[in-house]
Amino acid sequence: MTIEEKVNKGIMEAMKARETLRLEVLRNIKKVFIEAKAAPGASASLSDAECVKIIGKLAKQGRDAAAIFLQQGRTDLYDHESAQVAVLEEFLPRQLNEEELIAALKAIIEQVGATSAQDTGKVMSVATRALAGTADGKIIAVKVKELLG
């Protein structure tokens, strides 16, 4: 079952269970999927990789908004945004922990043949594609600099 099909099925289940928050998030995902398919030059269907990228972007926006709400002392909005992010994360691949990320980056560094900080660009281009959806780009960049620097 594709991610798009899972979202559609989840909408039906959330409607039947009267889960308003979940329904709101799933409808938003579906809306963004439809917008992506309607974009100029886009295909009529989305691959799972494209769906993961879209949902990952939505989750990142939600985490950023939740952090801002927490800084401003708006715990009510923080709780709501965090709950929405939790629903989004159900559709994302499991995130790598620090040890797994470092091991994967060491393998990529060895594969690319990087030896110094000057090779950061080569490593980052391979790492961001290989680890897409499983680690945040900023965290990847920090770890690559640590490993090469």
N, CA, C and O of each residue as an XYZ file, in Angstrom:
596
protein
N       0.840     -1.176      0.000
C       0.000      0.000      0.000
C       0.892      1.248      0.000
O       1.801      1.366      0.823
N       0.634      2.154     -0.904
C       1.443      3.367     -0.999
C       1.095      4.317      0.152
O       0.075      4.158      0.823
N       1.955      5.292      0.359
C       1.717      6.273      1.425
C       0.441      7.060      1.135
O      -0.336      7.363      2.041
N       0.242      7.382     -0.121
C      -0.964      8.125     -0.496
C      -2.226      7.325     -0.164
O      -3.213      7.885      0.313
N      -2.190      6.031     -0.414
C      -3.328      5.170     -0.087
C      -3.520      5.075      1.421
O      -4.650      5.055      1.909
N      -2.401      5.016      2.164
C      -2.483      4.962      3.629
C      -3.116      6.226      4.187
O      -3.904      6.167      5.131
N      -2.775      7.368      3.605
C      -3.364      8.638      4.049
C      -4.870      8.628      3.788
O      -5.651      9.002      4.662
N      -5.278      8.205      2.603
C      -6.709      8.150      2.279
C      -7.457      7.200      3.208
O      -8.561      7.502      3.661
N      -6.852      6.056      3.486
C      -7.469      5.093      4.400
C      -7.541      5.687      5.810
O      -8.535      5.525      6.517
N      -6.466      6.377      6.202
C      -6.441      7.011      7.520
C      -7.520      8.071      7.678
O      -8.077      8.234      8.764
N      -7.817      8.793      6.602
C      -8.884      9.803      6.641
C     -10.222      9.136      6.948
O     -10.987      9.609      7.788
N     -10.488      8.042      6.261
C     -11.755      7.326      6.492
C     -11.839      6.814      7.925
O     -12.878      6.938      8.574
N     -10.737      6.234      8.422
C     -10.727      5.696      9.782
C     -10.892      6.805     10.818
O     -11.597      6.629     11.812
N     -10.240      7.952     10.586
C     -10.336      9.071     11.523
C     -11.755      9.648     11.531
O     -12.251     10.072     12.575
N     -12.401      9.660     10.367
C     -13.780     10.146     10.307
C     -14.702      9.219     11.110
O     -15.558      9.679     11.866
N     -14.512      7.918     10.933
C     -15.357      6.955     11.646
C     -15.124      7.021     13.153
O     -16.066      6.890     13.935
N     -13.855      7.226     13.563
C     -13.516      7.264     14.984
C     -13.716      8.652     15.600
O     -13.557      8.833     16.807
N     -14.063      9.617     14.766
C     -14.270     10.999     15.201
C     -13.020     11.584     15.868
O     -13.102     12.265     16.889
N     -11.860     11.298     15.261
C     -10.586     11.842     15.738
C     -10.311     13.129     14.962
O      -9.735     13.088     13.874
N     -10.714     14.253     15.508
C     -10.666     15.518     14.770
C      -9.239     15.959     14.465
O      -8.966     16.422     13.357
N      -8.333     15.828     15.413
C      -6.959     16.270     15.178
C      -6.306     15.443     14.081
O      -5.688     15.984     13.164
N      -6.449     14.140     14.183
C      -5.879     13.235     13.181
C      -6.483     13.512     11.798
O      -5.770     13.550     10.796
N      -7.779     13.701     11.760
C      -8.466     13.987     10.507
C      -7.955     15.290      9.892
O      -7.731     15.367      8.684
N      -7.773     16.300     10.721
C      -7.263     17.591     10.247
C      -5.877     17.431      9.616
O      -5.615     17.983      8.548
N      -5.000     16.683     10.267
C      -3.637     16.487      9.759
C      -3.659     15.687      8.461
O      -2.979     16.049      7.501
N      -4.428     14.611      8.422
C      -4.468     13.770      7.226
C      -5.071     14.514      6.037
O      -4.622     14.339      4.904
N      -6.074     15.333      6.285
C      -6.647     16.129      5.197
C      -5.635     17.145      4.682
O      -5.577     17.422      3.484
N      -4.845     17.693      5.589
C      -3.810     18.643      5.171
C      -2.760     17.937      4.299
O      -2.312     18.485      3.293
N      -2.377     16.726      4.692
C      -1.419     15.952      3.886
C      -1.999     15.720      2.494
O      -1.318     15.919      1.488
N      -3.258     15.298      2.445
C      -3.901     15.029      1.159
C      -3.949     16.293      0.300
O      -3.727     16.231     -0.909
N      -4.237     17.431      0.919
C      -4.288     18.706      0.202
C      -2.934     19.026     -0.427
O      -2.862     19.449     -1.581
N      -1.865     18.821      0.338
C      -0.526     19.104     -0.177
C      -0.164     18.123     -1.290
O       0.489     18.505     -2.262
N      -0.581     16.869     -1.158
C      -0.359     15.892     -2.229
C      -1.058     16.344     -3.513
O      -0.466     16.289     -4.591
N      -2.300     16.787     -3.404
C      -3.058     17.231     -4.577
C      -2.387     18.446     -5.209
O      -2.280     18.536     -6.432
N      -1.936     19.377     -4.377
C      -1.232     20.557     -4.889
C       0.048     20.158     -5.625
O       0.374     20.728     -6.667
N       0.775     19.171     -5.077
C       2.010     18.715     -5.711
C       1.723     18.074     -7.069
O       2.492     18.249     -8.014
N       0.627     17.338     -7.166
C       0.273     16.705     -8.430
C      -0.224     17.717     -9.456
O      -0.099     17.495    -10.660
N      -0.792     18.832     -8.979
C      -1.334     19.849     -9.875
C      -0.285     20.873    -10.302
O      -0.556     21.723    -11.150
N       0.893     20.795     -9.728
C       1.950     21.756    -10.067
C       2.357     21.586    -11.533
O       2.306     20.479    -12.068
N       2.761     22.685    -12.179
C       3.183     22.595    -13.580
C       4.351     21.615    -13.755
O       5.355     21.692    -13.045
N       4.201     20.714    -14.695
C       5.248     19.743    -14.987
C       5.257     18.536    -14.076
O       6.129     17.676    -14.206
N       4.304     18.447    -13.148
C       4.249     17.317    -12.220
C       3.510     16.149    -12.859
O       2.676     16.332    -13.745
N       3.828     14.952    -12.395
C       3.139     13.768    -12.909
C       1.798     13.602    -12.191
O       1.521     14.283    -11.204
N       0.990     12.704    -12.692
C      -0.352     12.498    -12.149
C      -0.352     11.748    -10.827
O      -1.357     11.741    -10.116
N       0.772     11.115    -10.492
C       0.853     10.389     -9.230
C       2.174     10.703     -8.544
O       3.140     11.125     -9.181
N       2.197     10.492     -7.244
C       3.397     10.744     -6.450
C       4.025      9.421     -6.040
O       3.321      8.477     -5.684
N       5.337      9.356     -6.090
C       6.031      8.168     -5.588
C       6.083      8.249     -4.071
O       5.866      9.316     -3.496
N       6.370      7.131     -3.422
C       6.488      7.133     -1.971
C       7.615      8.052     -1.510
O       7.507      8.685     -0.460
N       8.688      8.132     -2.283
C       9.806      9.016     -1.916
C       9.359     10.474     -1.918
O       9.738     11.246     -1.037
N       8.554     10.848     -2.909
C       8.034     12.224     -2.960
C       7.084     12.483     -1.794
O       7.088     13.567     -1.210
N       6.276     11.488     -1.462
C       5.346     11.622     -0.341
C       6.106     11.795      0.973
O       5.741     12.631      1.800
N       7.158     11.008      1.161
C       7.963     11.117      2.378
C       8.609     12.503      2.465
O       8.677     13.103      3.538
N       9.072     12.988      1.339
C       9.690     14.324      1.313
C       8.675     15.398      1.713
O       8.989     16.296      2.494
N       7.468     15.299      1.179
C       6.417     16.272      1.486
C       6.040     16.198      2.961
O       5.953     17.223      3.636
N       5.817     14.992      3.455
C       5.420     14.834      4.854
C       6.556     15.265      5.779
O       6.313     15.854      6.833
N       7.795     14.970      5.386
C       8.942     15.404      6.170
C       9.012     16.916      6.281
O       9.334     17.456      7.340
N       8.711     17.594      5.185
C       8.710     19.062      5.184
C       7.622     19.585      6.118
O       7.854     20.522      6.882
N       6.437     18.981      6.056
C       5.344     19.387      6.937
C       5.703     19.161      8.401
O       5.401     19.993      9.257
N       6.349     18.026      8.687
C       6.740     17.720     10.065
C       7.785     18.713     10.569
O       7.727     19.150     11.718
N       8.731     19.063      9.716
C       9.758     20.024     10.102
C       9.135     21.388     10.393
O       9.492     22.044     11.372
N       8.203     21.809      9.540
C       7.507     23.075      9.779
C       6.757     23.028     11.109
O       6.742     24.006     11.856
N       6.142     21.899     11.394
C       5.406     21.745     12.652
C       6.324     21.788     13.861
O       5.999     22.420     14.867
N       7.477     21.117     13.770
C       8.439     21.141     14.883
C       8.963     22.554     15.114
O       9.101     22.993     16.256
N       9.254     23.264     14.023
C       9.734     24.647     14.142
C       8.671     25.532     14.786
O       8.983     26.340     15.661
N       7.429     25.385     14.364
C       6.336     26.175     14.944
C       6.152     25.835     16.422
O       5.930     26.725     17.243
N       6.245     24.548     16.760
C       6.096     24.137     18.159
C       7.196     24.752     19.025
O       6.934     25.178     20.150
N       8.413     24.798     18.510
C       9.524     25.394     19.261
C       9.269     26.875     19.507
O       9.544     27.384     20.593
N       8.746     27.562     18.507
C       8.438     28.991     18.661
C       7.337     29.179     19.706
O       7.427     30.066     20.555
N       6.295     28.340     19.643
C       5.207     28.450     20.618
C       5.722     28.211     22.041
O       5.291     28.877     22.982
N       6.640     27.262     22.190
C       7.205     26.966     23.506
C       8.016     28.146     24.024
O       7.933     28.487     25.204
N       8.797     28.768     23.152
C       9.583     29.941     23.540
C       8.683     31.084     23.984
O       9.034     31.843     24.887
N       7.529     31.206     23.353
C       6.610     32.294     23.663
C       5.699     31.964     24.847
O       4.872     32.783     25.249
N       5.857     30.763     25.399
C       5.040     30.375     26.542
C       3.623     29.975     26.187
O       2.756     29.946     27.061
N       3.368     29.667     24.929
C       2.028     29.265     24.486
C       1.940     27.743     24.486
O       1.967     27.111     23.430
N       1.835     27.164     25.672
C       1.824     25.705     25.786
C       0.604     25.084     25.109
O       0.677     23.948     24.639
N      -0.514     25.807     25.050
C      -1.699     25.267     24.385
C      -1.427     25.032     22.899
O      -1.756     23.978     22.354
N      -0.822     26.029     22.255
C      -0.493     25.890     20.828
C       0.647     24.890     20.627
O       0.664     24.155     19.639
N       1.597     24.864     21.562
C       2.703     23.903     21.488
C       2.165     22.476     21.525
O       2.573     21.635     20.723
N       1.252     22.203     22.452
C       0.684     20.855     22.575
C      -0.063     20.451     21.305
O       0.056     19.316     20.846
N      -0.834     21.383     20.739
C      -1.592     21.095     19.518
C      -0.643     20.798     18.353
O      -0.835     19.830     17.618
N       0.375     21.637     18.195
C       1.334     21.461     17.087
C       2.126     20.162     17.258
O       2.382     19.455     16.284
N       2.511     19.851     18.498
C       3.256     18.611     18.767
C       2.410     17.384     18.452
O       2.922     16.388     17.941
N       1.124     17.454     18.754
C       0.232     16.332     18.449
C       0.107     16.148     16.938
O       0.051     15.019     16.450
N       0.064     17.258     16.198
C       0.003     17.164     14.744
C       1.285     16.544     14.187
O       1.230     15.714     13.280
N       2.431     16.942     14.723
C       3.712     16.394     14.274
C       3.761     14.887     14.539
O       4.292     14.128     13.727
N       3.209     14.457     15.671
C       3.194     13.019     15.991
C       2.427     12.232     14.933
O       2.834     11.130     14.565
N       1.330     12.784     14.445
C       0.557     12.113     13.385
C       1.385     12.070     12.099
O       1.425     11.044     11.420
N       2.041     13.174     11.765
C       2.861     13.222     10.551
C       3.991     12.195     10.612
O       4.302     11.546      9.613
N       4.599     12.054     11.780
C       5.747     11.156     11.915
C       5.379      9.690     11.741
O       6.257      8.859     11.513
N       4.102      9.361     11.844
C       3.665      7.976     11.602
C       3.935      7.551     10.158
O       4.090      6.363      9.878
N       3.992      8.509      9.254
C       4.172      8.214      7.831
C       5.623      8.356      7.387
O       5.934      8.145      6.215
N       6.503      8.708      8.301
C       7.916      8.905      7.962
C       8.728      7.693      8.378
O       8.365      6.995      9.325
N       9.843      7.435      7.665
C      10.722      6.350      8.096
C      11.331      6.687      9.456
O      11.414      7.852      9.844
N      11.747      5.665     10.157
C      12.354      5.851     11.477
C      13.622      6.692     11.334
O      14.433      6.465     10.437
N      13.779      7.664     12.230
C      14.954      8.523     12.215
C      16.152      7.781     12.814
O      16.013      7.030     13.780
N      17.317      8.003     12.228
C      18.536      7.374     12.728
C      18.947      8.020     14.045
O      18.828      9.233     14.217
N      19.438      7.189     14.984
C      19.994      7.783     16.192
C      21.426      8.231     15.888
O      21.926      8.002     14.787
N      22.077      8.859     16.843
C      23.391      9.455     16.585
C      24.433      8.417     16.175
O      25.225      8.663     15.265
N      24.440      7.269     16.833
C      25.417      6.221     16.510
C      25.216      5.694     15.088
O      26.181      5.519     14.343
N      23.969      5.446     14.719
C      23.660      4.952     13.374
C      24.031      5.985     12.315
O      24.545      5.640     11.252
N      23.764      7.259     12.616
C      24.083      8.336     11.681
C      25.585      8.436     11.468
O      26.048      8.559     10.334
N      26.341      8.384     12.547
C      27.804      8.478     12.441
C      28.352      7.294     11.658
O      29.242      7.466     10.825
N      27.833      6.090     11.914
C      28.295      4.900     11.187
C      27.989      5.042      9.693
O      28.829      4.723      8.853
N      26.794      5.517      9.367
C      26.425      5.696      7.954
C      27.301      6.749      7.295
O      27.727      6.578      6.153
N      27.573      7.837      8.006
C      28.415      8.899      7.444
C      29.854      8.438      7.261
O      30.495      8.806      6.277
N      30.369      7.647      8.184
C      31.735      7.119      8.037
C      31.827      6.242      6.789
O      32.817      6.289      6.059
N      30.794      5.449      6.554
C      30.780      4.596      5.360
C      30.738      5.450      4.089
O      31.410      5.138      3.106
N      29.953      6.519      4.110
C      29.868      7.406      2.944
C      31.191      8.122      2.728
O      31.634      8.272      1.589
N      31.826      8.566      3.805
C      33.125      9.240      3.696
C      34.154      8.301      3.082
O      34.948      8.705      2.233
N      34.135      7.052      3.515
C      35.068      6.054      2.964
C      34.756      5.785      1.489
O      35.668      5.679      0.670
N      33.485      5.678      1.157
C      33.059      5.413     -0.219
C      33.492      6.541     -1.150
O      33.962      6.290     -2.259
N      33.333      7.780     -0.700
C      33.670      8.948     -1.512
C      35.179      9.165     -1.547
O      35.705      9.746     -2.497
N      35.873      8.700     -0.512
C      37.312      8.905     -0.431
C      37.682     10.269      0.138
O      38.745     10.810     -0.170
N      36.808     10.818      0.962
C      37.051     12.139      1.554
C      38.097     12.026      2.659
O      38.097     11.073      3.439
N      38.992     13.024      2.711
C      40.061     13.003      3.710
C      40.138     14.287      4.529
O      40.731     14.294      5.607
N      39.546     15.375      4.033
C      39.649     16.640      4.764
C      38.339     17.419      4.648
O      37.401     16.997      3.972
N      38.303     18.568      5.326
C      37.106     19.409      5.313
C      36.809     19.951      3.916
O      35.682     20.363      3.641
N      37.801     19.954      3.037
C      37.581     20.422      1.665
C      36.657     19.488      0.886
O      36.062     19.889     -0.115
N      36.540     18.257      1.343
C      35.697     17.271      0.665
C      34.266     17.248      1.211
O      33.490     16.353      0.878
N      33.921     18.222      2.041
C      32.597     18.262      2.663
C      31.487     18.252      1.621
O      30.497     17.540      1.790
N      31.626     19.011      0.567
C      30.600     19.084     -0.476
C      30.326     17.739     -1.122
O      29.174     17.378     -1.359
N      31.404     16.990     -1.409
C      31.229     15.665     -2.023
C      30.467     14.737     -1.081
O      29.559     14.017     -1.496
N      30.849     14.768      0.186
C      30.210     13.894      1.170
C      28.747     14.295      1.362
O      27.865     13.437      1.421
N      28.497     15.589      1.457
C      27.139     16.057      1.690
C      26.201     15.702      0.536
O      25.043     15.355      0.765
N      26.690     15.785     -0.692
C      25.818     15.470     -1.828
C      25.384     14.010     -1.799
O      24.233     13.695     -2.102
N      26.301     13.120     -1.436
C      25.956     11.700     -1.348
C      25.116     11.427     -0.103
O      24.135     10.686     -0.160
N      25.504     12.025      1.017
C      24.830     11.757      2.292
C      23.382     12.244      2.294
O      22.496     11.547      2.789
N      23.139     13.419      1.750
C      21.768     13.927      1.772
C      20.827     13.062      0.927
O      19.651     12.915      1.257
N      21.346     12.497     -0.155
C      20.510     11.597     -0.969
C      20.338     10.257     -0.270
O      19.236      9.712     -0.226
N      21.429      9.726      0.276
C      21.379      8.400      0.890
C      20.560      8.390      2.182
O      19.897      7.399      2.489
N      20.603      9.477      2.928
C      19.945      9.513      4.234
C      18.651     10.332      4.230
O      18.127     10.684      5.286
N      18.148     10.629      3.035
C      16.928     11.431      2.916
C      15.785     10.783      3.682
O      15.497      9.598      3.517
N      15.140     11.581      4.522
C      14.002     11.093      5.288
C      14.368     10.416      6.589
O      13.506     10.240      7.450
N      15.628     10.029      6.761
C      16.018      9.336      7.989
C      16.849     10.212      8.920
O      17.096      9.840     10.067
N      17.282     11.376      8.431
C      18.038     12.308      9.267
C      17.871     13.720      8.723
O      17.747     13.920      7.514
N      17.869     14.684      9.615
C      17.729     16.090      9.233
C      19.007     16.567      8.560
O      20.105     16.200      8.977
N      18.867     17.379      7.524
C      20.018     17.874      6.772
C      20.996     18.674      7.615
O      22.206     18.582      7.412
N      20.487     19.458      8.559
C      21.364     20.260      9.415
C      22.212     19.357     10.308
O      23.397     19.619     10.515
N      21.616     18.316     10.826
C      22.349     17.382     11.695
C      23.396     16.641     10.874
O      24.512     16.422     11.347
N      23.049     16.254      9.653
C      24.011     15.597      8.770
C      25.205     16.515      8.534
O      26.351     16.076      8.622
N      24.947     17.777      8.238
C      26.025     18.732      7.972
C      26.944     18.895      9.175
O      28.165     18.939      9.021
N      26.370     18.983     10.365
C      27.178     19.138     11.588
C      28.059     17.914     11.787
O      29.246     18.050     12.084
N      27.499     16.729     11.629
C      28.259     15.489     11.842
C      29.357     15.314     10.792
O      30.453     14.851     11.107
N      29.059     15.686      9.541
C      30.078     15.587      8.489
C      31.251     16.504      8.817
O      32.408     16.107      8.675
N      30.964     17.718      9.253
C      32.032     18.648      9.617
C      32.851     18.114     10.782
O      34.075     18.246     10.797
N      32.171     17.504     11.773
C      32.894     16.913     12.903
C      33.818     15.789     12.434
O      34.974     15.705     12.849
N      33.291     14.931     11.565
C      34.067     13.770     11.114
C      35.234     14.162     10.199
O      36.290     13.532     10.233
N      35.041     15.194      9.390
C      36.090     15.607      8.452
C      37.026     16.654      9.048
O      38.168     16.789      8.609
N      36.552     17.386     10.031
C      37.352     18.483     10.595
C      38.216     18.008     11.700
O      38.955     18.797     12.289
